[in-house]
Amino acid sequence: NRMLEDCKRVAPVIFEQAGRPCIAGPCPDDASDCPLYPGPYGPLEEGD
């Protein structure tokens, strides 16, 4: 994570889309064992 922060600081345009996709949207893997789960949007409600 620190390496990505350094890269974004040095070349922000190149690395603006880099990183975990779940930070900018829902998790594409639906990985409940991920340390970031349930992610920035909170847990899914039953039936979602």
mmCIF entry with sequence, helices, sheets and N, C-alpha, C, O atoms, coordinates in Angstrom:
data_MODEL
# 
_entry.id   MODEL 
# 
_entity.id                         1 
_entity.type                       polymer 
_entity.pdbx_number_of_molecules   1 
# 
_entity_poly.entity_id                      1 
_entity_poly.type                           'polypeptide(L)' 
_entity_poly.nstd_linkage                   no 
_entity_poly.nstd_monomer                   no 
_entity_poly.pdbx_seq_one_letter_code       NRMLEDCKRVAPVIFEQAGRPCIAGPCPDDASDCPLYPGPYGPLEEGD 
_entity_poly.pdbx_seq_one_letter_code_can   NRMLEDCKRVAPVIFEQAGRPCIAGPCPDDASDCPLYPGPYGPLEEGD 
_entity_poly.pdbx_strand_id                 A 
# 
loop_
_entity_poly_seq.entity_id 
_entity_poly_seq.num 
_entity_poly_seq.mon_id 
_entity_poly_seq.hetero 
1 1  ASN n 
1 2  ARG n 
1 3  MET n 
1 4  LEU n 
1 5  GLU n 
1 6  ASP n 
1 7  CYS n 
1 8  LYS n 
1 9  ARG n 
1 10 VAL n 
1 11 ALA n 
1 12 PRO n 
1 13 VAL n 
1 14 ILE n 
1 15 PHE n 
1 16 GLU n 
1 17 GLN n 
1 18 ALA n 
1 19 GLY n 
1 20 ARG n 
1 21 PRO n 
1 22 CYS n 
1 23 ILE n 
1 24 ALA n 
1 25 GLY n 
1 26 PRO n 
1 27 CYS n 
1 28 PRO n 
1 29 ASP n 
1 30 ASP n 
1 31 ALA n 
1 32 SER n 
1 33 ASP n 
1 34 CYS n 
1 35 PRO n 
1 36 LEU n 
1 37 TYR n 
1 38 PRO n 
1 39 GLY n 
1 40 PRO n 
1 41 TYR n 
1 42 GLY n 
1 43 PRO n 
1 44 LEU n 
1 45 GLU n 
1 46 GLU n 
1 47 GLY n 
1 48 ASP n 
# 
_struct_asym.id          A 
_struct_asym.entity_id   1 
# 
loop_
_struct_conf.conf_type_id 
_struct_conf.id 
_struct_conf.pdbx_PDB_helix_id 
_struct_conf.beg_label_comp_id 
_struct_conf.beg_label_asym_id 
_struct_conf.beg_label_seq_id 
_struct_conf.pdbx_beg_PDB_ins_code 
_struct_conf.end_label_comp_id 
_struct_conf.end_label_asym_id 
_struct_conf.end_label_seq_id 
_struct_conf.pdbx_end_PDB_ins_code 
_struct_conf.beg_auth_comp_id 
_struct_conf.beg_auth_asym_id 
_struct_conf.beg_auth_seq_id 
_struct_conf.end_auth_comp_id 
_struct_conf.end_auth_asym_id 
_struct_conf.end_auth_seq_id 
_struct_conf.pdbx_PDB_helix_class 
_struct_conf.details 
_struct_conf.pdbx_PDB_helix_length 
HELX_P HELX_P1 AA1 ARG A 2  ? VAL A 10 ? ARG A 2  VAL A 10 1 ? 9 
HELX_P HELX_P2 AA2 PRO A 21 ? ALA A 24 ? PRO A 21 ALA A 24 1 ? 4 
# 
_struct_conf_type.id          HELX_P 
_struct_conf_type.criteria    ? 
_struct_conf_type.reference   ? 
# 
loop_
_atom_site.group_PDB 
_atom_site.id 
_atom_site.type_symbol 
_atom_site.label_atom_id 
_atom_site.label_alt_id 
_atom_site.label_comp_id 
_atom_site.label_asym_id 
_atom_site.label_entity_id 
_atom_site.label_seq_id 
_atom_site.pdbx_PDB_ins_code 
_atom_site.Cartn_x 
_atom_site.Cartn_y 
_atom_site.Cartn_z 
_atom_site.occupancy 
_atom_site.B_iso_or_equiv 
_atom_site.pdbx_formal_charge 
_atom_site.auth_seq_id 
_atom_site.auth_comp_id 
_atom_site.auth_asym_id 
_atom_site.auth_atom_id 
_atom_site.pdbx_PDB_model_num 
ATOM 1   N N  . ASN A 1 1  ? 0.826   -1.193  0.000   1.00 0.00 ? 1  ASN A N  1 
ATOM 2   C CA . ASN A 1 1  ? 0.000   0.000   0.000   1.00 0.00 ? 1  ASN A CA 1 
ATOM 3   C C  . ASN A 1 1  ? 0.869   1.255   0.000   1.00 0.00 ? 1  ASN A C  1 
ATOM 4   O O  . ASN A 1 1  ? 0.548   2.244   -0.658  1.00 0.00 ? 1  ASN A O  1 
ATOM 5   N N  . ARG A 1 2  ? 1.956   1.203   0.734   1.00 0.00 ? 2  ARG A N  1 
ATOM 6   C CA . ARG A 1 2  ? 2.842   2.364   0.778   1.00 0.00 ? 2  ARG A CA 1 
ATOM 7   C C  . ARG A 1 2  ? 3.501   2.611   -0.583  1.00 0.00 ? 2  ARG A C  1 
ATOM 8   O O  . ARG A 1 2  ? 3.694   3.758   -0.987  1.00 0.00 ? 2  ARG A O  1 
ATOM 9   N N  . MET A 1 3  ? 3.842   1.530   -1.280  1.00 0.00 ? 3  MET A N  1 
ATOM 10  C CA . MET A 1 3  ? 4.444   1.677   -2.606  1.00 0.00 ? 3  MET A CA 1 
ATOM 11  C C  . MET A 1 3  ? 3.474   2.375   -3.549  1.00 0.00 ? 3  MET A C  1 
ATOM 12  O O  . MET A 1 3  ? 3.883   3.239   -4.325  1.00 0.00 ? 3  MET A O  1 
ATOM 13  N N  . LEU A 1 4  ? 2.198   2.015   -3.494  1.00 0.00 ? 4  LEU A N  1 
ATOM 14  C CA . LEU A 1 4  ? 1.201   2.655   -4.342  1.00 0.00 ? 4  LEU A CA 1 
ATOM 15  C C  . LEU A 1 4  ? 1.071   4.133   -3.993  1.00 0.00 ? 4  LEU A C  1 
ATOM 16  O O  . LEU A 1 4  ? 0.952   4.971   -4.887  1.00 0.00 ? 4  LEU A O  1 
ATOM 17  N N  . GLU A 1 5  ? 1.092   4.456   -2.718  1.00 0.00 ? 5  GLU A N  1 
ATOM 18  C CA . GLU A 1 5  ? 1.034   5.865   -2.306  1.00 0.00 ? 5  GLU A CA 1 
ATOM 19  C C  . GLU A 1 5  ? 2.220   6.637   -2.862  1.00 0.00 ? 5  GLU A C  1 
ATOM 20  O O  . GLU A 1 5  ? 2.067   7.764   -3.334  1.00 0.00 ? 5  GLU A O  1 
ATOM 21  N N  . ASP A 1 6  ? 3.408   6.029   -2.805  1.00 0.00 ? 6  ASP A N  1 
ATOM 22  C CA . ASP A 1 6  ? 4.606   6.682   -3.346  1.00 0.00 ? 6  ASP A CA 1 
ATOM 23  C C  . ASP A 1 6  ? 4.486   6.882   -4.855  1.00 0.00 ? 6  ASP A C  1 
ATOM 24  O O  . ASP A 1 6  ? 4.827   7.943   -5.378  1.00 0.00 ? 6  ASP A O  1 
ATOM 25  N N  . CYS A 1 7  ? 4.002   5.860   -5.544  1.00 0.00 ? 7  CYS A N  1 
ATOM 26  C CA . CYS A 1 7  ? 3.838   5.961   -7.003  1.00 0.00 ? 7  CYS A CA 1 
ATOM 27  C C  . CYS A 1 7  ? 2.829   7.039   -7.370  1.00 0.00 ? 7  CYS A C  1 
ATOM 28  O O  . CYS A 1 7  ? 3.050   7.803   -8.310  1.00 0.00 ? 7  CYS A O  1 
ATOM 29  N N  . LYS A 1 8  ? 1.728   7.104   -6.639  1.00 0.00 ? 8  LYS A N  1 
ATOM 30  C CA . LYS A 1 8  ? 0.709   8.119   -6.921  1.00 0.00 ? 8  LYS A CA 1 
ATOM 31  C C  . LYS A 1 8  ? 1.237   9.529   -6.679  1.00 0.00 ? 8  LYS A C  1 
ATOM 32  O O  . LYS A 1 8  ? 0.847   10.474  -7.365  1.00 0.00 ? 8  LYS A O  1 
ATOM 33  N N  . ARG A 1 9  ? 2.119   9.660   -5.704  1.00 0.00 ? 9  ARG A N  1 
ATOM 34  C CA . ARG A 1 9  ? 2.692   10.973  -5.420  1.00 0.00 ? 9  ARG A CA 1 
ATOM 35  C C  . ARG A 1 9  ? 3.651   11.406  -6.535  1.00 0.00 ? 9  ARG A C  1 
ATOM 36  O O  . ARG A 1 9  ? 3.684   12.578  -6.909  1.00 0.00 ? 9  ARG A O  1 
ATOM 37  N N  . VAL A 1 10 ? 4.431   10.454  -7.064  1.00 0.00 ? 10 VAL A N  1 
ATOM 38  C CA . VAL A 1 10 ? 5.420   10.761  -8.094  1.00 0.00 ? 10 VAL A CA 1 
ATOM 39  C C  . VAL A 1 10 ? 4.781   10.904  -9.477  1.00 0.00 ? 10 VAL A C  1 
ATOM 40  O O  . VAL A 1 10 ? 5.150   11.794  -10.242 1.00 0.00 ? 10 VAL A O  1 
ATOM 41  N N  . ALA A 1 11 ? 3.824   10.029  -9.796  1.00 0.00 ? 11 ALA A N  1 
ATOM 42  C CA . ALA A 1 11 ? 3.189   10.041  -11.122 1.00 0.00 ? 11 ALA A CA 1 
ATOM 43  C C  . ALA A 1 11 ? 1.675   9.863   -10.967 1.00 0.00 ? 11 ALA A C  1 
ATOM 44  O O  . ALA A 1 11 ? 1.144   8.798   -11.282 1.00 0.00 ? 11 ALA A O  1 
ATOM 45  N N  . PRO A 1 12 ? 0.987   10.887  -10.491 1.00 0.00 ? 12 PRO A N  1 
ATOM 46  C CA . PRO A 1 12 ? -0.441  10.749  -10.183 1.00 0.00 ? 12 PRO A CA 1 
ATOM 47  C C  . PRO A 1 12 ? -1.322  10.398  -11.379 1.00 0.00 ? 12 PRO A C  1 
ATOM 48  O O  . PRO A 1 12 ? -2.297  9.662   -11.225 1.00 0.00 ? 12 PRO A O  1 
ATOM 49  N N  . VAL A 1 13 ? -1.002  10.904  -12.551 1.00 0.00 ? 13 VAL A N  1 
ATOM 50  C CA . VAL A 1 13 ? -1.835  10.620  -13.725 1.00 0.00 ? 13 VAL A CA 1 
ATOM 51  C C  . VAL A 1 13 ? -1.736  9.144   -14.119 1.00 0.00 ? 13 VAL A C  1 
ATOM 52  O O  . VAL A 1 13 ? -2.741  8.516   -14.450 1.00 0.00 ? 13 VAL A O  1 
ATOM 53  N N  . ILE A 1 14 ? -0.541  8.609   -14.082 1.00 0.00 ? 14 ILE A N  1 
ATOM 54  C CA . ILE A 1 14 ? -0.338  7.210   -14.458 1.00 0.00 ? 14 ILE A CA 1 
ATOM 55  C C  . ILE A 1 14 ? -1.028  6.268   -13.475 1.00 0.00 ? 14 ILE A C  1 
ATOM 56  O O  . ILE A 1 14 ? -1.602  5.260   -13.885 1.00 0.00 ? 14 ILE A O  1 
ATOM 57  N N  . PHE A 1 15 ? -0.979  6.585   -12.187 1.00 0.00 ? 15 PHE A N  1 
ATOM 58  C CA . PHE A 1 15 ? -1.486  5.679   -11.163 1.00 0.00 ? 15 PHE A CA 1 
ATOM 59  C C  . PHE A 1 15 ? -2.848  6.070   -10.594 1.00 0.00 ? 15 PHE A C  1 
ATOM 60  O O  . PHE A 1 15 ? -3.245  5.545   -9.554  1.00 0.00 ? 15 PHE A O  1 
ATOM 61  N N  . GLU A 1 16 ? -3.573  6.980   -11.250 1.00 0.00 ? 16 GLU A N  1 
ATOM 62  C CA . GLU A 1 16 ? -4.850  7.429   -10.702 1.00 0.00 ? 16 GLU A CA 1 
ATOM 63  C C  . GLU A 1 16 ? -5.895  6.321   -10.628 1.00 0.00 ? 16 GLU A C  1 
ATOM 64  O O  . GLU A 1 16 ? -6.769  6.369   -9.763  1.00 0.00 ? 16 GLU A O  1 
ATOM 65  N N  . GLN A 1 17 ? -5.831  5.330   -11.506 1.00 0.00 ? 17 GLN A N  1 
ATOM 66  C CA . GLN A 1 17 ? -6.785  4.216   -11.493 1.00 0.00 ? 17 GLN A CA 1 
ATOM 67  C C  . GLN A 1 17 ? -6.218  2.969   -10.813 1.00 0.00 ? 17 GLN A C  1 
ATOM 68  O O  . GLN A 1 17 ? -6.888  1.937   -10.767 1.00 0.00 ? 17 GLN A O  1 
ATOM 69  N N  . ALA A 1 18 ? -5.001  3.047   -10.288 1.00 0.00 ? 18 ALA A N  1 
ATOM 70  C CA . ALA A 1 18 ? -4.357  1.888   -9.673  1.00 0.00 ? 18 ALA A CA 1 
ATOM 71  C C  . ALA A 1 18 ? -4.891  1.649   -8.269  1.00 0.00 ? 18 ALA A C  1 
ATOM 72  O O  . ALA A 1 18 ? -5.346  2.569   -7.591  1.00 0.00 ? 18 ALA A O  1 
ATOM 73  N N  . GLY A 1 19 ? -4.825  0.414   -7.858  1.00 0.00 ? 19 GLY A N  1 
ATOM 74  C CA . GLY A 1 19 ? -5.244  0.054   -6.512  1.00 0.00 ? 19 GLY A CA 1 
ATOM 75  C C  . GLY A 1 19 ? -6.404  -0.925  -6.525  1.00 0.00 ? 19 GLY A C  1 
ATOM 76  O O  . GLY A 1 19 ? -6.824  -1.415  -7.574  1.00 0.00 ? 19 GLY A O  1 
ATOM 77  N N  . ARG A 1 20 ? -6.900  -1.190  -5.347  1.00 0.00 ? 20 ARG A N  1 
ATOM 78  C CA . ARG A 1 20 ? -8.004  -2.138  -5.215  1.00 0.00 ? 20 ARG A CA 1 
ATOM 79  C C  . ARG A 1 20 ? -9.270  -1.577  -5.846  1.00 0.00 ? 20 ARG A C  1 
ATOM 80  O O  . ARG A 1 20 ? -9.607  -0.414  -5.623  1.00 0.00 ? 20 ARG A O  1 
ATOM 81  N N  . PRO A 1 21 ? -9.970  -2.380  -6.622  1.00 0.00 ? 21 PRO A N  1 
ATOM 82  C CA . PRO A 1 21 ? -11.207 -1.885  -7.223  1.00 0.00 ? 21 PRO A CA 1 
ATOM 83  C C  . PRO A 1 21 ? -12.305 -1.643  -6.194  1.00 0.00 ? 21 PRO A C  1 
ATOM 84  O O  . PRO A 1 21 ? -13.210 -0.843  -6.432  1.00 0.00 ? 21 PRO A O  1 
ATOM 85  N N  . CYS A 1 22 ? -12.236 -2.317  -5.067  1.00 0.00 ? 22 CYS A N  1 
ATOM 86  C CA . CYS A 1 22 ? -13.295 -2.162  -4.066  1.00 0.00 ? 22 CYS A CA 1 
ATOM 87  C C  . CYS A 1 22 ? -13.216 -0.819  -3.343  1.00 0.00 ? 22 CYS A C  1 
ATOM 88  O O  . CYS A 1 22 ? -14.167 -0.442  -2.659  1.00 0.00 ? 22 CYS A O  1 
ATOM 89  N N  . ILE A 1 23 ? -12.125 -0.100  -3.472  1.00 0.00 ? 23 ILE A N  1 
ATOM 90  C CA . ILE A 1 23 ? -12.020 1.211   -2.844  1.00 0.00 ? 23 ILE A CA 1 
ATOM 91  C C  . ILE A 1 23 ? -12.896 2.223   -3.585  1.00 0.00 ? 23 ILE A C  1 
ATOM 92  O O  . ILE A 1 23 ? -13.455 3.133   -2.973  1.00 0.00 ? 23 ILE A O  1 
ATOM 93  N N  . ALA A 1 24 ? -13.012 2.062   -4.895  1.00 0.00 ? 24 ALA A N  1 
ATOM 94  C CA . ALA A 1 24 ? -13.805 2.989   -5.697  1.00 0.00 ? 24 ALA A CA 1 
ATOM 95  C C  . ALA A 1 24 ? -15.206 2.472   -6.004  1.00 0.00 ? 24 ALA A C  1 
ATOM 96  O O  . ALA A 1 24 ? -16.017 3.198   -6.580  1.00 0.00 ? 24 ALA A O  1 
ATOM 97  N N  . GLY A 1 25 ? -15.500 1.244   -5.634  1.00 0.00 ? 25 GLY A N  1 
ATOM 98  C CA . GLY A 1 25 ? -16.803 0.651   -5.926  1.00 0.00 ? 25 GLY A CA 1 
ATOM 99  C C  . GLY A 1 25 ? -16.965 -0.662  -5.195  1.00 0.00 ? 25 GLY A C  1 
ATOM 100 O O  . GLY A 1 25 ? -16.177 -0.972  -4.302  1.00 0.00 ? 25 GLY A O  1 
ATOM 101 N N  . PRO A 1 26 ? -17.959 -1.432  -5.550  1.00 0.00 ? 26 PRO A N  1 
ATOM 102 C CA . PRO A 1 26 ? -18.181 -2.707  -4.865  1.00 0.00 ? 26 PRO A CA 1 
ATOM 103 C C  . PRO A 1 26 ? -17.084 -3.722  -5.181  1.00 0.00 ? 26 PRO A C  1 
ATOM 104 O O  . PRO A 1 26 ? -16.431 -3.639  -6.221  1.00 0.00 ? 26 PRO A O  1 
ATOM 105 N N  . CYS A 1 27 ? -16.893 -4.658  -4.294  1.00 0.00 ? 27 CYS A N  1 
ATOM 106 C CA . CYS A 1 27 ? -15.868 -5.696  -4.461  1.00 0.00 ? 27 CYS A CA 1 
ATOM 107 C C  . CYS A 1 27 ? -16.235 -6.609  -5.624  1.00 0.00 ? 27 CYS A C  1 
ATOM 108 O O  . CYS A 1 27 ? -17.326 -7.179  -5.635  1.00 0.00 ? 27 CYS A O  1 
ATOM 109 N N  . PRO A 1 28 ? -15.343 -6.759  -6.607  1.00 0.00 ? 28 PRO A N  1 
ATOM 110 C CA . PRO A 1 28 ? -15.645 -7.630  -7.737  1.00 0.00 ? 28 PRO A CA 1 
ATOM 111 C C  . PRO A 1 28 ? -15.533 -9.109  -7.378  1.00 0.00 ? 28 PRO A C  1 
ATOM 112 O O  . PRO A 1 28 ? -16.048 -9.961  -8.103  1.00 0.00 ? 28 PRO A O  1 
ATOM 113 N N  . ASP A 1 29 ? -14.863 -9.422  -6.265  1.00 0.00 ? 29 ASP A N  1 
ATOM 114 C CA . ASP A 1 29 ? -14.654 -10.812 -5.871  1.00 0.00 ? 29 ASP A CA 1 
ATOM 115 C C  . ASP A 1 29 ? -15.658 -11.282 -4.833  1.00 0.00 ? 29 ASP A C  1 
ATOM 116 O O  . ASP A 1 29 ? -15.810 -12.487 -4.629  1.00 0.00 ? 29 ASP A O  1 
ATOM 117 N N  . ASP A 1 30 ? -16.348 -10.359 -4.170  1.00 0.00 ? 30 ASP A N  1 
ATOM 118 C CA . ASP A 1 30 ? -17.273 -10.691 -3.087  1.00 0.00 ? 30 ASP A CA 1 
ATOM 119 C C  . ASP A 1 30 ? -16.578 -11.586 -2.069  1.00 0.00 ? 30 ASP A C  1 
ATOM 120 O O  . ASP A 1 30 ? -17.130 -12.598 -1.639  1.00 0.00 ? 30 ASP A O  1 
ATOM 121 N N  . ALA A 1 31 ? -15.360 -11.202 -1.689  1.00 0.00 ? 31 ALA A N  1 
ATOM 122 C CA . ALA A 1 31 ? -14.526 -12.005 -0.805  1.00 0.00 ? 31 ALA A CA 1 
ATOM 123 C C  . ALA A 1 31 ? -14.746 -11.621 0.654   1.00 0.00 ? 31 ALA A C  1 
ATOM 124 O O  . ALA A 1 31 ? -14.194 -10.628 1.129   1.00 0.00 ? 31 ALA A O  1 
ATOM 125 N N  . SER A 1 32 ? -15.539 -12.395 1.354   1.00 0.00 ? 32 SER A N  1 
ATOM 126 C CA . SER A 1 32 ? -15.829 -12.080 2.750   1.00 0.00 ? 32 SER A CA 1 
ATOM 127 C C  . SER A 1 32 ? -14.625 -12.299 3.656   1.00 0.00 ? 32 SER A C  1 
ATOM 128 O O  . SER A 1 32 ? -14.643 -11.858 4.805   1.00 0.00 ? 32 SER A O  1 
ATOM 129 N N  . ASP A 1 33 ? -13.566 -12.975 3.168   1.00 0.00 ? 33 ASP A N  1 
ATOM 130 C CA . ASP A 1 33 ? -12.367 -13.159 3.974   1.00 0.00 ? 33 ASP A CA 1 
ATOM 131 C C  . ASP A 1 33 ? -11.369 -12.013 3.800   1.00 0.00 ? 33 ASP A C  1 
ATOM 132 O O  . ASP A 1 33 ? -10.312 -12.013 4.431   1.00 0.00 ? 33 ASP A O  1 
ATOM 133 N N  . CYS A 1 34 ? -11.694 -11.050 2.960   1.00 0.00 ? 34 CYS A N  1 
ATOM 134 C CA . CYS A 1 34 ? -10.838 -9.887  2.736   1.00 0.00 ? 34 CYS A CA 1 
ATOM 135 C C  . CYS A 1 34 ? -10.846 -9.005  3.985   1.00 0.00 ? 34 CYS A C  1 
ATOM 136 O O  . CYS A 1 34 ? -11.903 -8.813  4.586   1.00 0.00 ? 34 CYS A O  1 
ATOM 137 N N  . PRO A 1 35 ? -9.695  -8.467  4.388   1.00 0.00 ? 35 PRO A N  1 
ATOM 138 C CA . PRO A 1 35 ? -9.665  -7.599  5.575   1.00 0.00 ? 35 PRO A CA 1 
ATOM 139 C C  . PRO A 1 35 ? -10.442 -6.298  5.389   1.00 0.00 ? 35 PRO A C  1 
ATOM 140 O O  . PRO A 1 35 ? -10.776 -5.639  6.374   1.00 0.00 ? 35 PRO A O  1 
ATOM 141 N N  . LEU A 1 36 ? -10.733 -5.921  4.156   1.00 0.00 ? 36 LEU A N  1 
ATOM 142 C CA . LEU A 1 36 ? -11.506 -4.705  3.906   1.00 0.00 ? 36 LEU A CA 1 
ATOM 143 C C  . LEU A 1 36 ? -13.006 -4.962  3.853   1.00 0.00 ? 36 LEU A C  1 
ATOM 144 O O  . LEU A 1 36 ? -13.796 -4.019  3.813   1.00 0.00 ? 36 LEU A O  1 
ATOM 145 N N  . TYR A 1 37 ? -13.405 -6.234  3.850   1.00 0.00 ? 37 TYR A N  1 
ATOM 146 C CA . TYR A 1 37 ? -14.828 -6.578  3.791   1.00 0.00 ? 37 TYR A CA 1 
ATOM 147 C C  . TYR A 1 37 ? -15.504 -6.057  5.037   1.00 0.00 ? 37 TYR A C  1 
ATOM 148 O O  . TYR A 1 37 ? -14.932 -6.239  6.111   1.00 0.00 ? 37 TYR A O  1 
ATOM 149 N N  . PRO A 1 38 ? -16.629 -5.447  5.004   1.00 0.00 ? 38 PRO A N  1 
ATOM 150 C CA . PRO A 1 38 ? -17.552 -5.320  3.909   1.00 0.00 ? 38 PRO A CA 1 
ATOM 151 C C  . PRO A 1 38 ? -17.250 -4.154  2.997   1.00 0.00 ? 38 PRO A C  1 
ATOM 152 O O  . PRO A 1 38 ? -18.050 -3.867  2.107   1.00 0.00 ? 38 PRO A O  1 
ATOM 153 N N  . GLY A 1 39 ? -16.147 -3.474  3.172   1.00 0.00 ? 39 GLY A N  1 
ATOM 154 C CA . GLY A 1 39 ? -15.761 -2.422  2.250   1.00 0.00 ? 39 GLY A CA 1 
ATOM 155 C C  . GLY A 1 39 ? -16.286 -1.062  2.659   1.00 0.00 ? 39 GLY A C  1 
ATOM 156 O O  . GLY A 1 39 ? -16.921 -0.915  3.702   1.00 0.00 ? 39 GLY A O  1 
ATOM 157 N N  . PRO A 1 40 ? -16.016 -0.078  1.832   1.00 0.00 ? 40 PRO A N  1 
ATOM 158 C CA . PRO A 1 40 ? -16.366 1.297   2.187   1.00 0.00 ? 40 PRO A CA 1 
ATOM 159 C C  . PRO A 1 40 ? -17.860 1.585   2.151   1.00 0.00 ? 40 PRO A C  1 
ATOM 160 O O  . PRO A 1 40 ? -18.299 2.629   2.635   1.00 0.00 ? 40 PRO A O  1 
ATOM 161 N N  . TYR A 1 41 ? -18.650 0.671   1.581   1.00 0.00 ? 41 TYR A N  1 
ATOM 162 C CA . TYR A 1 41 ? -20.084 0.919   1.461   1.00 0.00 ? 41 TYR A CA 1 
ATOM 163 C C  . TYR A 1 41 ? -20.901 0.173   2.502   1.00 0.00 ? 41 TYR A C  1 
ATOM 164 O O  . TYR A 1 41 ? -22.131 0.210   2.467   1.00 0.00 ? 41 TYR A O  1 
ATOM 165 N N  . GLY A 1 42 ? -20.232 -0.504  3.426   1.00 0.00 ? 42 GLY A N  1 
ATOM 166 C CA . GLY A 1 42 ? -20.940 -1.235  4.459   1.00 0.00 ? 42 GLY A CA 1 
ATOM 167 C C  . GLY A 1 42 ? -21.398 -2.597  3.961   1.00 0.00 ? 42 GLY A C  1 
ATOM 168 O O  . GLY A 1 42 ? -21.282 -2.905  2.774   1.00 0.00 ? 42 GLY A O  1 
ATOM 169 N N  . PRO A 1 43 ? -21.913 -3.404  4.864   1.00 0.00 ? 43 PRO A N  1 
ATOM 170 C CA . PRO A 1 43 ? -22.334 -4.752  4.485   1.00 0.00 ? 43 PRO A CA 1 
ATOM 171 C C  . PRO A 1 43 ? -23.571 -4.716  3.593   1.00 0.00 ? 43 PRO A C  1 
ATOM 172 O O  . PRO A 1 43 ? -24.395 -3.804  3.677   1.00 0.00 ? 43 PRO A O  1 
ATOM 173 N N  . LEU A 1 44 ? -23.677 -5.711  2.755   1.00 0.00 ? 44 LEU A N  1 
ATOM 174 C CA . LEU A 1 44 ? -24.866 -5.830  1.922   1.00 0.00 ? 44 LEU A CA 1 
ATOM 175 C C  . LEU A 1 44 ? -26.040 -6.263  2.782   1.00 0.00 ? 44 LEU A C  1 
ATOM 176 O O  . LEU A 1 44 ? -25.887 -7.059  3.709   1.00 0.00 ? 44 LEU A O  1 
ATOM 177 N N  . GLU A 1 45 ? -27.173 -5.750  2.477   1.00 0.00 ? 45 GLU A N  1 
ATOM 178 C CA . GLU A 1 45 ? -28.387 -6.169  3.162   1.00 0.00 ? 45 GLU A CA 1 
ATOM 179 C C  . GLU A 1 45 ? -28.832 -7.505  2.583   1.00 0.00 ? 45 GLU A C  1 
ATOM 180 O O  . GLU A 1 45 ? -28.570 -7.803  1.418   1.00 0.00 ? 45 GLU A O  1 
ATOM 181 N N  . GLU A 1 46 ? -29.501 -8.303  3.395   1.00 0.00 ? 46 GLU A N  1 
ATOM 182 C CA . GLU A 1 46 ? -29.984 -9.582  2.915   1.00 0.00 ? 46 GLU A CA 1 
ATOM 183 C C  . GLU A 1 46 ? -30.920 -9.360  1.729   1.00 0.00 ? 46 GLU A C  1 
ATOM 184 O O  . GLU A 1 46 ? -31.827 -8.530  1.799   1.00 0.00 ? 46 GLU A O  1 
ATOM 185 N N  . GLY A 1 47 ? -30.703 -10.093 0.650   1.00 0.00 ? 47 GLY A N  1 
ATOM 186 C CA . GLY A 1 47 ? -31.517 -9.944  -0.540  1.00 0.00 ? 47 GLY A CA 1 
ATOM 187 C C  . GLY A 1 47 ? -30.884 -9.071  -1.606  1.00 0.00 ? 47 GLY A C  1 
ATOM 188 O O  . GLY A 1 47 ? -31.415 -8.974  -2.712  1.00 0.00 ? 47 GLY A O  1 
ATOM 189 N N  . ASP A 1 48 ? -29.742 -8.422  -1.296  1.00 0.00 ? 48 ASP A N  1 
ATOM 190 C CA . ASP A 1 48 ? -29.056 -7.584  -2.297  1.00 0.00 ? 48 ASP A CA 1 
ATOM 191 C C  . ASP A 1 48 ? -28.349 -8.448  -3.310  1.00 0.00 ? 48 ASP A C  1 
ATOM 192 O O  . ASP A 1 48 ? -27.716 -7.929  -4.230  1.00 0.00 ? 48 ASP A O  1 
# 
